[in-house]
Amino acid sequence: MAEIARFNKLDPEEQRSRQLELLEGILASASRTEYYKQLINETNLPDNPVALLKTLTYLEKETLRTRQRSFLVSPALTVPAHTSGTTGTPLKLKRDFPSIAREAAGFFSWFQSAGYSPEDLLVELRGDMVVPAGRTSPPFGVRDRIFNKYVLSSYHLSDKNIPWYIEQIEKTGAKFIYAYPSSAFLIADFLKRNGRPSLGMKAVFLASETVFERQKKVINEFLGTVYAHYGNAERCCWMTSCAAGNYHEDISYSFTEYAPIENGMYEIISTGFINHSMPLLRYRTGDIAIEPFGLQDRCECGRPGPGCKDIIGRQDDLFITPDGKKIGRLDHVFKNVDNIIAAQIIQHSLQKTEVKVVKAEKYGENDEKNVRENLISRIGEGILIEFNYVDNIPRTENGKFRAVVSKVKQNNPN
């Protein structure tokens, strides 16, 4: 955290110089991997780290998935990480301990920039499995007294249960919440629909999903001031929103490029600095930035660039249970399951759900069993779950993947 604070006090040119040093460091680590060794160590490569980086082609998610070990500097002293990502392709990643510390320091520094301190109770509402999915009465969360958190379940948010969540926030006096946008919105929308006053929280930290403008407006009005974060499990990019609503890159975390698509939209291509055990260079995130601005550009909030006006990332539907609970982000169902190339959950009705799976070569009965059990543990019993094995899963018109598609509204108009 002290390193981050020191970096933030540097003027823009000093920050840029330090960013180039960090880029040189990750290029050096990458040159020790099987995948990058020949690409980076060839003769007549440029000395400038940015020019050297741009001699490399973009890294595709499928290349990373199929050749994971060739990106490892060393498997020793690493911990696993998983993602399904916005393209629906599960990945198994490795992280070193310094990267975990840097990630945690980044979040604490972000929280503190909004006035949070470790003495403040932090409410978390981010998909943690803290109580059984089948539980029908409170409590729907647990207190973590070591880290001074109140961790609430994202899998029990219904009009019947939300008053309990609101009561806990009011009773504890919590002023800070770290949540999925979909989870925070459900509480804020309940307050709005029922004519109840704002909870008046000092900060609502949102991450891991796209934050839609409508959600942001309601959350701002009925929960508290919104602060949004963009990042990915591959640890290749980090951006946070400012008072003007724009996203600013943390250039001590990564070097980000924007590949033009059309109409002011650009794909985010990023090179992360923090994970030297598994360096990923020019990684195609699959996420889309709207109207990027450069290092010399000044944002309306007064801060310099680089950054962008907005980000289009994960855009999943909510899963609705028969008893009215609304669940966001179910991609966790696939994260610890081997042998899946891509997968998608389609809710056809309150009683029937389809799981589409593109199988890897070694996919077997245990993989289906694990997915089924993971899904039931989050949505509860009593819903028919059918598996459909396909060759591919279609994307949206802009190439994005939706991990959860709900047809409940069109099939159940009442």
C-alpha positions in Angstrom: 0.0 0.0 0.0 2.9 2.3 0.7 4.3 1.6 -2.7 1.0 2.5 -4.3 0.8 5.7 -2.3 4.3 6.7 -3.4 3.5 6.0 -7.0 0.3 8.1 -6.9 2.3 11.1 -5.6 4.6 11.1 -8.7 3.9 13.5 -11.5 2.6 12.0 -14.7 6.0 11.9 -16.5 7.6 10.2 -13.5 4.7 7.7 -13.4 5.2 6.9 -17.1 8.9 6.4 -16.5 8.2 4.0 -13.6 5.6 2.2 -15.8 8.3 1.5 -18.4 10.6 0.0 -15.7 7.7 -2.3 -14.6 7.1 -3.3 -18.3 10.8 -4.1 -18.7 10.6 -6.3 -15.6 7.6 -8.3 -16.8 9.2 -8.7 -20.2 12.3 -10.1 -18.5 10.2 -12.6 -16.6 8.3 -13.6 -19.7 11.5 -14.3 -21.6 12.1 -17.2 -19.1 8.9 -19.0 -20.2 8.6 -21.6 -22.9 6.0 -19.6 -24.8 7.9 -16.2 -24.9 11.5 -17.4 -24.7 12.2 -17.5 -28.5 9.9 -14.5 -29.3 11.7 -12.1 -26.9 15.2 -13.4 -27.1 15.5 -13.2 -30.9 18.3 -10.9 -32.2 17.7 -7.3 -33.5 14.8 -6.7 -31.1 14.2 -3.0 -30.1 15.6 -1.7 -26.8 12.5 0.3 -26.0 10.2 -1.9 -23.9 7.0 -0.6 -25.6 8.4 -1.2 -29.1 9.6 -4.7 -27.9 6.2 -5.5 -26.5 4.5 -4.5 -29.8 6.6 -7.0 -31.8 4.4 -9.6 -30.1 1.0 -10.7 -31.5 -2.0 -10.5 -29.3 -2.5 -13.4 -26.8 -5.7 -15.3 -27.4 -7.6 -16.9 -24.5 -7.7 -20.2 -26.3 -3.9 -20.2 -26.6 -3.6 -19.6 -22.9 -6.2 -22.3 -22.1 -4.5 -25.0 -24.3 -0.9 -24.1 -23.5 -1.1 -23.1 -19.8 2.2 -24.6 -18.7 4.2 -22.9 -21.4 3.3 -19.5 -19.7 4.7 -20.5 -16.3 8.1 -19.2 -15.2 8.0 -21.7 -12.4 5.1 -23.7 -10.8 6.8 -23.5 -7.4 5.2 -21.2 -4.7 2.1 -20.4 -6.7 -1.6 -20.8 -6.0 -4.3 -21.6 -8.5 -6.8 -19.1 -9.7 -9.8 -19.7 -12.0 -12.0 -17.7 -14.3 -14.8 -18.3 -16.8 -14.3 -14.8 -18.1 -16.6 -12.8 -20.4 -15.9 -15.2 -23.3 -17.2 -18.2 -21.3 -14.0 -20.2 -21.6 -12.8 -21.5 -18.2 -9.1 -20.9 -17.5 -6.8 -22.4 -14.9 -4.2 -19.8 -13.9 -1.3 -19.6 -11.4 -0.5 -16.6 -9.2 2.5 -15.9 -7.1 2.3 -14.6 -3.5 3.6 -11.0 -4.3 0.8 -10.7 -6.9 -1.8 -11.7 -4.2 -0.4 -9.1 -1.8 -0.4 -6.4 -4.6 -4.0 -7.2 -5.5 -5.1 -6.9 -1.9 -3.1 -3.7 -1.5 -4.8 -2.3 -4.6 -8.3 -2.9 -3.2 -7.5 -1.6 0.3 -6.0 1.6 -1.3 -9.1 2.0 -3.5 -11.3 1.6 -0.4 -9.3 4.1 1.6 -9.4 6.7 -1.3 -13.2 6.8 -0.5 -12.7 7.3 3.2 -12.7 3.7 4.4 -10.4 2.5 7.2 -9.8 -1.0 8.7 -11.9 0.2 11.8 -14.9 0.5 9.6 -17.2 -2.5 9.1 -17.2 -3.6 5.4 -20.3 -5.4 4.1 -19.5 -7.8 1.3 -22.1 -9.1 -1.1 -20.1 -11.0 -3.8 -21.2 -14.5 -4.3 -19.6 -16.1 -1.3 -21.1 -19.4 -0.2 -21.7 -18.4 3.4 -25.1 -20.2 4.1 -26.8 -23.1 2.3 -28.8 -22.2 -0.8 -31.9 -23.9 0.6 -32.1 -21.8 3.7 -35.4 -20.0 3.9 -35.0 -17.8 7.0 -32.3 -15.5 8.4 -29.5 -15.2 8.9 -28.2 -15.0 5.4 -24.6 -14.0 6.3 -21.7 -14.4 8.7 -19.5 -11.9 10.6 -15.8 -12.1 9.8 -14.4 -10.5 13.0 -10.7 -10.9 12.0 -11.1 -8.7 8.9 -14.1 -6.7 10.3 -16.5 -7.8 7.5 -20.1 -8.8 7.4 -20.2 -11.3 4.5 -23.8 -11.6 3.1 -25.1 -14.2 0.7 -25.9 -13.1 -2.9 -28.1 -16.2 -3.4 -31.0 -15.2 -1.1 -31.9 -11.8 -2.5 -35.7 -11.7 -2.8 -38.4 -9.3 -1.8 -39.1 -11.5 1.1 -35.5 -11.6 2.4 -34.2 -8.1 1.4 -35.7 -6.4 4.4 -33.4 -8.5 6.6 -30.3 -7.4 4.6 -31.4 -3.7 5.0 -32.0 -4.3 8.8 -28.5 -5.7 9.2 -26.9 -2.7 7.4 -28.9 -0.3 9.5 -28.3 -2.2 12.8 -24.6 -2.4 12.4 -24.2 1.1 11.2 -22.1 -0.1 8.2 -21.2 2.8 5.8 -19.2 0.8 3.2 -20.3 -2.1 1.0 -18.3 -4.1 -1.6 -20.7 -5.9 -3.9 -21.6 -7.2 -7.3 -23.5 -4.5 -9.2 -26.5 -6.8 -9.6 -26.6 -7.6 -5.9 -26.3 -3.9 -4.8 -28.9 -2.9 -7.4 -31.5 -5.4 -6.0 -31.3 -3.8 -2.6 -31.4 -0.3 -3.9 -34.3 -1.1 -6.2 -36.2 -2.6 -3.3 -35.8 0.6 -1.3 -37.0 2.7 -4.3 -40.0 0.5 -5.1 -41.2 0.5 -1.5 -40.7 4.2 -0.9 -38.0 3.7 1.7 -35.2 6.3 2.4 -31.6 5.9 1.3 -29.3 3.9 3.5 -26.9 6.8 3.2 -23.7 4.7 2.9 -20.4 6.6 2.3 -19.3 4.3 -0.5 -20.6 1.4 -2.6 -17.7 -0.4 -4.2 -18.8 -2.3 -7.3 -16.7 -4.9 -9.2 -16.8 -8.1 -11.3 -19.8 -7.1 -13.5 -20.6 -4.4 -16.0 -22.2 -1.4 -14.1 -25.1 -0.2 -16.1 -26.1 3.5 -16.0 -29.6 2.7 -14.7 -28.1 0.6 -11.9 -25.6 3.3 -11.0 -28.3 5.9 -10.7 -30.5 3.9 -8.4 -27.6 2.7 -6.3 -26.3 6.2 -5.9 -29.7 7.4 -4.8 -30.7 4.7 -2.4 -27.5 3.0 -1.1 -24.6 5.5 -1.5 -21.9 6.9 -3.8 -20.8 4.4 -6.4 -17.2 3.6 -7.0 -16.7 1.1 -9.8 -13.7 -1.2 -10.5 -12.7 -3.1 -13.7 -10.2 -5.9 -13.6 -9.9 -9.6 -14.5 -8.8 -12.9 -13.0 -5.8 -13.0 -15.3 -4.5 -9.9 -13.4 -3.8 -8.0 -16.7 -5.6 -4.7 -16.1 -6.9 -2.5 -13.3 -9.2 0.6 -13.7 -11.4 2.4 -11.2 -14.1 5.1 -11.9 -13.8 8.7 -10.8 -16.4 11.4 -9.7 -17.0 12.2 -13.4 -17.9 8.5 -14.1 -14.8 7.8 -16.3 -12.4 4.9 -15.7 -8.8 5.6 -15.0 -6.0 3.0 -15.5 -3.6 2.1 -12.7 -0.4 2.3 -14.8 1.6 0.7 -12.0 -0.5 -2.4 -12.4 -0.4 -2.9 -16.2 0.2 -1.5 -19.7 -3.0 -1.3 -21.6 -3.7 -0.9 -25.3 -7.0 -0.3 -27.1 -7.6 -2.1 -30.4 -10.2 -0.2 -32.5 -13.5 -2.0 -33.2 -16.0 0.6 -34.5 -18.0 3.7 -33.4 -15.7 4.7 -30.5 -15.4 1.2 -29.2 -12.1 -0.6 -28.6 -11.1 -4.0 -27.2 -9.0 -3.8 -24.1 -5.6 -5.4 -24.7 -3.5 -5.6 -21.5 -0.1 -6.6 -20.1 -0.1 -7.1 -16.4 3.0 -6.3 -14.2 2.1 -8.0 -10.9 2.2 -11.8 -11.6 5.8 -12.7 -12.5 5.1 -16.5 -12.2 2.7 -16.4 -15.1 3.3 -13.3 -17.2 0.7 -12.6 -19.9 1.7 -10.1 -22.6 -0.8 -8.2 -24.9 -3.7 -10.3 -23.6 -7.0 -10.0 -25.4 -9.5 -9.5 -22.5 -12.6 -9.6 -24.7 -13.9 -6.5 -22.9 -14.7 -3.3 -24.7 -13.7 0.3 -23.8 -15.7 3.3 -24.9 -13.8 6.4 -26.1 -10.3 5.8 -24.5 -8.2 8.9 -23.6 -4.5 9.2 -23.3 -1.8 10.0 -20.7 -1.8 13.7 -21.6 -5.6 14.1 -21.6 -7.2 15.6 -18.6 -10.5 14.1 -17.3 -13.4 16.2 -16.1 -12.5 15.1 -12.5 -9.1 16.8 -12.9 -7.0 13.7 -13.0 -4.8 13.0 -16.0 -5.3 9.9 -18.3 -5.0 7.2 -19.5 -8.4 5.7 -19.2 -11.8 5.5 -21.0 -15.4 6.8 -20.8 -17.0 3.4 -20.0 -16.4 -0.3 -20.2 -18.7 -3.1 -21.5 -17.8 -6.3 -19.8 -19.9 -9.1 -18.4 -23.6 -8.8 -19.2 -25.4 -11.7 -17.6 -29.0 -12.0 -16.8 -30.2 -12.7 -13.2 -31.3 -16.2 -12.4 -34.8 -16.2 -10.7 -35.6 -19.1 -8.3 -39.2 -20.3 -7.8 -39.4 -18.6 -4.4 -38.4 -15.3 -5.9 -34.7 -15.1 -5.1 -32.6 -13.3 -7.8 -29.0 -14.5 -8.3 -26.3 -12.8 -10.3 -22.9 -14.2 -11.5 -23.3 -18.0 -11.6 -20.1 -18.6 -13.6 -18.5 -19.8 -10.3 -20.3 -23.1 -11.1 -17.7 -23.9 -13.7 -14.5 -22.5 -12.1 -13.3 -25.7 -10.4 -14.5 -28.1 -13.0 -11.9 -29.7 -15.4 -12.4 -30.5 -19.1 -14.8 -27.8 -20.1 -14.0 -25.6 -23.1 -17.0 -23.3 -22.7 -20.3 -23.4 -20.9 -23.5 -21.4 -20.5 -26.6 -21.5 -18.2 -30.0 -20.9 -19.9 -33.0 -20.5 -17.6 -36.0 -21.5 -19.7 -38.6 -21.2 -16.9 -38.8 -21.2 -13.1 -38.8 -25.0 -13.2 -36.3 -25.8 -16.0 -32.7 -24.8 -16.6 -30.4 -25.9 -19.4 -26.6 -26.1 -19.1 -24.8 -25.9 -22.4 -21.3 -27.4 -22.4 -18.6 -27.6 -25.0 -16.7 -30.6 -23.8 -12.9 -31.0 -23.7 -11.5 -34.4 -24.7 -11.3 -35.8 -21.2 -14.8 -34.6 -20.1 -16.7 -37.3 -18.2 -19.5 -38.1 -15.8 -17.7 -36.6 -12.8 -17.5 -33.3 -14.6 -21.2 -33.2 -15.2 -21.8 -34.3 -11.6 -19.6 -31.5 -10.3 -21.3 -28.8 -12.4 -24.8 -30.1 -11.3 -23.8 -30.1 -7.6 -22.2 -26.6 -7.9 -25.3 -25.2 -9.5 -27.7 -26.8 -7.0 -25.7 -25.5 -4.1 -26.4 -22.0 -5.4 -29.9 -22.1 -6.8 -31.3 -24.8 -4.4 -33.2 -28.1 -5.1 -36.3 -28.7 -7.1 -35.3 -27.2 -10.5 -34.9 -29.5 -13.4 -31.4 -29.2 -14.8 -30.7 -30.6 -18.3 -27.3 -30.8 -19.9 -26.9 -30.1 -23.6 -23.5 -30.8 -25.2 -22.8 -28.6 -28.2 -19.9 -27.8 -30.5 -20.0 -24.1 -29.8 -21.9 -21.5 -27.9 -23.0 -18.4 -29.9 -21.9 -14.9 -28.8 -23.8 -11.6 -28.8 -23.6 -9.3 -31.8 -20.6 -7.5 -30.3 -18.8 -10.8 -29.7 -19.4 -10.9 -25.9 -20.3 -14.1 -24.1 -23.3 -14.3 -21.7 -22.7 -17.0 -19.0 -26.4 -16.8 -17.8 -29.3 -16.2 -20.2 -32.8 -16.0 -18.7 -36.0 -16.6 -20.7 -38.1 -16.5 -17.5 -39.8 -13.2 -18.4 -40.8 -14.1 -21.9 -41.9 -17.6 -20.9 -43.6 -16.5 -17.6 -45.3 -13.2 -18.4 -47.0 -13.1 -15.0 
